[in-house]
Structure formats: structure tokens, C-alpha cells
Amino acid sequence: MSIASAAPSPHTTEPTGSTPGPAPGPAPRVRQQARDAATLMVFSAATSVGVAVAFLLLALAARQA
């Protein structure tokens, strides 16, 4: 049994002219969201490895001194 509702959620609409600026575009597709999530994970992993290597080099330099 799923906790998700079987009925589609009702769409809410805002009155026109309530917000200045361009109208919002279509929602991103699942494939684009997955690509964005993968990009974020790769960036996060690379940043973590970079910081870890920097600390390792700092520790090695401190040991040499």
C-alpha cells in the first residue's frame, strides 16, 4: 500500500498581474532533475576530496617542519 494519493492534486492558479516579471516556465523534467542531482553529487565529492587532500598536505608539511 502506498502513502501517495491516487487522486491528482488540484492545481492552484494565481490571479494574473499579481507578480511582476516573466511568467514561470514549465517544470523541469525528471531527467533534467536527475542530471542536476548527479552534477551536485560529483561537485560535492570533488570538493570533499580536494579539502581532504589539502588537509593531508598540510599535515605532511607540519610533520616535516
N, CA, C and O atoms as a GROMACS GRO file, in nm:
protein
  260
    1MET      N    1   0.085  -0.118   0.000
    1MET     CA    2   0.000   0.000   0.000
    1MET      C    3   0.089   0.123   0.000
    1MET      O    4   0.187   0.130   0.074
    2SER      N    5   0.054   0.218  -0.081
    2SER     CA    6   0.134   0.338  -0.094
    2SER      C    7   0.074   0.452  -0.012
    2SER      O    8  -0.048   0.459   0.006
    3ILE      N    9   0.161   0.540   0.036
    3ILE     CA   10   0.112   0.655   0.110
    3ILE      C   11   0.078   0.770   0.015
    3ILE      O   12   0.023   0.872   0.057
    4ALA      N   13   0.112   0.753  -0.113
    4ALA     CA   14   0.083   0.858  -0.211
    4ALA      C   15  -0.065   0.858  -0.245
    4ALA      O   16  -0.129   0.753  -0.252
    5SER      N   17  -0.117   0.974  -0.266
    5SER     CA   18  -0.257   0.987  -0.302
    5SER      C   19  -0.279   0.940  -0.445
    5SER      O   20  -0.198   0.968  -0.533
    6ALA      N   21  -0.389   0.870  -0.467
    6ALA     CA   22  -0.420   0.822  -0.601
    6ALA      C   23  -0.479   0.932  -0.687
    6ALA      O   24  -0.463   0.932  -0.809
    7ALA      N   25  -0.546   1.027  -0.624
    7ALA     CA   26  -0.607   1.136  -0.699
    7ALA      C   27  -0.503   1.244  -0.727
    7ALA      O   28  -0.419   1.272  -0.642
    8PRO      N   29  -0.508   1.304  -0.845
    8PRO     CA   30  -0.413   1.412  -0.874
    8PRO      C   31  -0.440   1.532  -0.785
    8PRO      O   32  -0.555   1.560  -0.750
    9SER      N   33  -0.334   1.602  -0.750
    9SER     CA   34  -0.350   1.720  -0.666
    9SER      C   35  -0.411   1.833  -0.748
    9SER      O   36  -0.379   1.847  -0.867
   10PRO      N   37  -0.496   1.913  -0.689
   10PRO     CA   38  -0.556   2.023  -0.765
   10PRO      C   39  -0.453   2.130  -0.794
   10PRO      O   40  -0.365   2.158  -0.712
   11HIS      N   41  -0.463   2.189  -0.910
   11HIS     CA   42  -0.370   2.295  -0.949
   11HIS      C   43  -0.424   2.428  -0.897
   11HIS      O   44  -0.540   2.462  -0.915
   12THR      N   45  -0.336   2.500  -0.833
   12THR     CA   46  -0.376   2.632  -0.787
   12THR      C   47  -0.327   2.735  -0.886
   12THR      O   48  -0.215   2.726  -0.937
   13THR      N   49  -0.409   2.832  -0.912
   13THR     CA   50  -0.371   2.938  -1.005
   13THR      C   51  -0.374   3.070  -0.933
   13THR      O   52  -0.459   3.095  -0.848
   14GLU      N   53  -0.280   3.156  -0.969
   14GLU     CA   54  -0.277   3.290  -0.912
   14GLU      C   55  -0.344   3.385  -1.009
   14GLU      O   56  -0.340   3.363  -1.130
   15PRO      N   57  -0.406   3.489  -0.958
   15PRO     CA   58  -0.466   3.586  -1.050
   15PRO      C   59  -0.358   3.651  -1.135
   15PRO      O   60  -0.246   3.672  -1.090
   16THR      N   61  -0.393   3.681  -1.257
   16THR     CA   62  -0.296   3.741  -1.348
   16THR      C   63  -0.260   3.881  -1.300
   16THR      O   64  -0.343   3.953  -1.245
   17GLY      N   65  -0.136   3.918  -1.321
   17GLY     CA   66  -0.090   4.050  -1.284
   17GLY      C   67  -0.053   4.063  -1.138
   17GLY      O   68  -0.023   4.173  -1.092
   18SER      N   69  -0.054   3.952  -1.062
   18SER     CA   70  -0.023   3.961  -0.920
   18SER      C   71   0.128   3.970  -0.896
   18SER      O   72   0.171   4.028  -0.796
   19THR      N   73   0.207   3.913  -0.984
   19THR     CA   74   0.352   3.917  -0.967
   19THR      C   75   0.415   3.980  -1.090
   19THR      O   76   0.383   3.942  -1.202
   20PRO      N   77   0.505   4.075  -1.069
   20PRO     CA   78   0.574   4.134  -1.184
   20PRO      C   79   0.678   4.038  -1.239
   20PRO      O   80   0.723   3.948  -1.168
   21GLY      N   81   0.716   4.056  -1.362
   21GLY     CA   82   0.821   3.976  -1.422
   21GLY      C   83   0.764   3.871  -1.515
   21GLY      O   84   0.642   3.863  -1.535
   22PRO      N   85   0.853   3.791  -1.573
   22PRO     CA   86   0.809   3.690  -1.670
   22PRO      C   87   0.732   3.578  -1.601
   22PRO      O   88   0.751   3.551  -1.482
   23ALA      N   89   0.645   3.514  -1.676
   23ALA     CA   90   0.569   3.401  -1.624
   23ALA      C   91   0.663   3.283  -1.603
   23ALA      O   92   0.758   3.267  -1.679
   24PRO      N   93   0.639   3.201  -1.501
   24PRO     CA   94   0.727   3.086  -1.479
   24PRO      C   95   0.716   2.987  -1.593
   24PRO      O   96   0.608   2.968  -1.650
   25GLY      N   97   0.826   2.925  -1.626
   25GLY     CA   98   0.829   2.828  -1.735
   25GLY      C   99   0.777   2.694  -1.690
   25GLY      O  100   0.734   2.678  -1.575
   26PRO      N  101   0.781   2.596  -1.779
   26PRO     CA  102   0.734   2.463  -1.742
   26PRO      C  103   0.828   2.400  -1.639
   26PRO      O  104   0.946   2.434  -1.632
   27ALA      N  105   0.774   2.310  -1.561
   27ALA     CA  106   0.853   2.242  -1.459
   27ALA      C  107   0.960   2.157  -1.528
   27ALA      O  108   0.935   2.102  -1.634
   28PRO      N  109   1.080   2.147  -1.466
   28PRO     CA  110   1.185   2.066  -1.529
   28PRO      C  111   1.147   1.918  -1.531
   28PRO      O  112   1.077   1.868  -1.443
   29ARG      N  113   1.194   1.850  -1.632
   29ARG     CA  114   1.165   1.707  -1.645
   29ARG      C  115   1.247   1.627  -1.545
   29ARG      O  116   1.346   1.676  -1.492
   30VAL      N  117   1.204   1.505  -1.520
   30VAL     CA  118   1.272   1.419  -1.424
   30VAL      C  119   1.415   1.392  -1.467
   30VAL      O  120   1.506   1.386  -1.384
   31ARG      N  121   1.437   1.376  -1.597
   31ARG     CA  122   1.572   1.350  -1.647
   31ARG      C  123   1.665   1.468  -1.616
   31ARG      O  124   1.780   1.448  -1.576
   32GLN      N  125   1.615   1.591  -1.632
   32GLN     CA  126   1.696   1.708  -1.601
   32GLN      C  127   1.722   1.717  -1.452
   32GLN      O  128   1.833   1.753  -1.410
   33GLN      N  129   1.622   1.686  -1.370
   33GLN     CA  130   1.642   1.688  -1.226
   33GLN      C  131   1.744   1.583  -1.184
   33GLN      O  132   1.826   1.609  -1.095
   34ALA      N  133   1.741   1.466  -1.245
   34ALA     CA  134   1.840   1.361  -1.215
   34ALA      C  135   1.980   1.405  -1.256
   34ALA      O  136   2.077   1.379  -1.185
   35ARG      N  137   1.990   1.471  -1.372
   35ARG     CA  138   2.120   1.522  -1.417
   35ARG      C  139   2.173   1.627  -1.321
   35ARG      O  140   2.292   1.628  -1.288
   36ASP      N  141   2.085   1.716  -1.275
   36ASP     CA  142   2.126   1.818  -1.179
   36ASP      C  143   2.171   1.755  -1.047
   36ASP      O  144   2.269   1.799  -0.987
   37ALA      N  145   2.100   1.653  -1.002
   37ALA     CA  146   2.136   1.586  -0.878
   37ALA      C  147   2.271   1.516  -0.892
   37ALA      O  148   2.353   1.521  -0.800
   38ALA      N  149   2.294   1.451  -1.004
   38ALA     CA  150   2.422   1.384  -1.027
   38ALA      C  151   2.536   1.485  -1.033
   38ALA      O  152   2.644   1.460  -0.980
   39THR      N  153   2.512   1.598  -1.098
   39THR     CA  154   2.613   1.704  -1.104
   39THR      C  155   2.647   1.756  -0.965
   39THR      O  156   2.764   1.777  -0.933
   40LEU      N  157   2.545   1.775  -0.884
   40LEU     CA  158   2.567   1.822  -0.747
   40LEU      C  159   2.646   1.719  -0.666
   40LEU      O  160   2.733   1.757  -0.588
   41MET      N  161   2.616   1.591  -0.683
   41MET     CA  162   2.690   1.487  -0.609
   41MET      C  163   2.836   1.482  -0.653
   41MET      O  164   2.925   1.468  -0.569
   42VAL      N  165   2.862   1.495  -0.782
   42VAL     CA  166   3.000   1.493  -0.831
   42VAL      C  167   3.076   1.615  -0.779
   42VAL      O  168   3.191   1.603  -0.736
   43PHE      N  169   3.012   1.731  -0.782
   43PHE     CA  170   3.076   1.852  -0.730
   43PHE      C  171   3.106   1.838  -0.581
   43PHE      O  172   3.214   1.875  -0.536
   44SER      N  173   3.011   1.785  -0.506
   44SER     CA  174   3.029   1.768  -0.363
   44SER      C  175   3.142   1.670  -0.333
   44SER      O  176   3.224   1.694  -0.244
   45ALA      N  177   3.147   1.560  -0.406
   45ALA     CA  178   3.253   1.462  -0.386
   45ALA      C  179   3.390   1.521  -0.420
   45ALA      O  180   3.486   1.502  -0.347
   46ALA      N  181   3.398   1.593  -0.531
   46ALA     CA  182   3.525   1.653  -0.571
   46ALA      C  183   3.571   1.757  -0.470
   46ALA      O  184   3.690   1.766  -0.439
   47THR      N  185   3.478   1.835  -0.417
   47THR     CA  186   3.512   1.934  -0.316
   47THR      C  187   3.562   1.866  -0.188
   47THR      O  188   3.661   1.909  -0.129
   48SER      N  189   3.495   1.761  -0.147
   48SER     CA  190   3.536   1.688  -0.026
   48SER      C  191   3.676   1.628  -0.042
   48SER      O  192   3.758   1.634   0.049
   49VAL      N  193   3.701   1.569  -0.158
   49VAL     CA  194   3.833   1.511  -0.184
   49VAL      C  195   3.939   1.621  -0.186
   49VAL      O  196   4.048   1.603  -0.132
   50GLY      N  197   3.908   1.733  -0.247
   50GLY     CA  198   4.003   1.845  -0.251
   50GLY      C  199   4.037   1.896  -0.112
   50GLY      O  200   4.154   1.922  -0.083
   51VAL      N  201   3.937   1.911  -0.027
   51VAL     CA  202   3.962   1.958   0.110
   51VAL      C  203   4.042   1.854   0.187
   51VAL      O  204   4.133   1.889   0.262
   52ALA      N  205   4.010   1.726   0.169
   52ALA     CA  206   4.084   1.620   0.239
   52ALA      C  207   4.230   1.618   0.195
   52ALA      O  208   4.320   1.600   0.278
   53VAL      N  209   4.256   1.634   0.066
   53VAL     CA  210   4.394   1.636   0.017
   53VAL      C  211   4.468   1.759   0.071
   53VAL      O  212   4.585   1.749   0.107
   54ALA      N  213   4.400   1.872   0.078
   54ALA     CA  214   4.463   1.993   0.133
   54ALA      C  215   4.502   1.972   0.279
   54ALA      O  216   4.612   2.010   0.320
   55PHE      N  217   4.413   1.911   0.357
   55PHE     CA  218   4.446   1.884   0.497
   55PHE      C  219   4.560   1.782   0.509
   55PHE      O  220   4.645   1.793   0.597
   56LEU      N  221   4.561   1.683   0.421
   56LEU     CA  222   4.668   1.583   0.422
   56LEU      C  223   4.802   1.649   0.391
   56LEU      O  224   4.902   1.622   0.458
   57LEU      N  225   4.806   1.734   0.290
   57LEU     CA  226   4.930   1.804   0.257
   57LEU      C  227   4.974   1.895   0.370
   57LEU      O  228   5.093   1.906   0.400
   58LEU      N  229   4.877   1.961   0.435
   58LEU     CA  230   4.909   2.046   0.549
   58LEU      C  231   4.967   1.964   0.663
   58LEU      O  232   5.062   2.007   0.728
   59ALA      N  233   4.910   1.848   0.689
   59ALA     CA  234   4.962   1.761   0.795
   59ALA      C  235   5.102   1.710   0.762
   59ALA      O  236   5.187   1.702   0.850
   60LEU      N  237   5.125   1.674   0.636
   60LEU     CA  238   5.257   1.628   0.595
   60LEU      C  239   5.361   1.741   0.606
   60LEU      O  240   5.475   1.716   0.646
   61ALA      N  241   5.322   1.861   0.572
   61ALA     CA  242   5.413   1.975   0.582
   61ALA      C  243   5.445   2.005   0.728
   61ALA      O  244   5.559   2.039   0.761
   62ALA      N  245   5.345   1.991   0.814
   62ALA     CA  246   5.369   2.016   0.956
   62ALA      C  247   5.461   1.909   1.016
   62ALA      O  248   5.541   1.939   1.105
   63ARG      N  249   5.451   1.787   0.967
   63ARG     CA  250   5.537   1.680   1.018
   63ARG      C  251   5.682   1.700   0.976
   63ARG      O  252   5.774   1.666   1.051
   64GLN      N  253   5.703   1.756   0.855
   64GLN     CA  254   5.837   1.781   0.806
   64GLN      C  255   5.906   1.893   0.882
   64GLN      O  256   6.029   1.894   0.893
   65ALA      N  257   5.829   1.988   0.932
   65ALA     CA  258   5.887   2.105   0.998
   65ALA      C  259   5.935   2.074   1.137
   65ALA      O  260   5.986   2.161   1.206
   0.00000   0.00000   0.00000
